Amino acid sequence: MEITIDPIIHHGTSFGPLLEKIKTAVAPYDLVRQGNLLRIEGVSHASSGLKKASVAERQAHAAKVQLLKHYPDTEISIKKE
């Protein structure tokens, strides 16, 4: 199963509507026959004012380190956009 989420969240907006949309758009999981996690992909965003401090890169690296602790056999890719 592949799930792609492309949220647009504005400052001060609740995540409630996004979560409700996900719940209604995604079919229930079959927890009886659970497969292996194959890949994790994500994008780390930071404002242009934080570019010199490499904030997005540091966020991405920190996320990868934490994810590898829990999913050591999973491909985790980091790419710049």
Beta strands, then each sheet from edge to edge (+ up, - down):
strand 1: 39-41
strand 2: 75-77
sheet 1: 1+ 2+
end
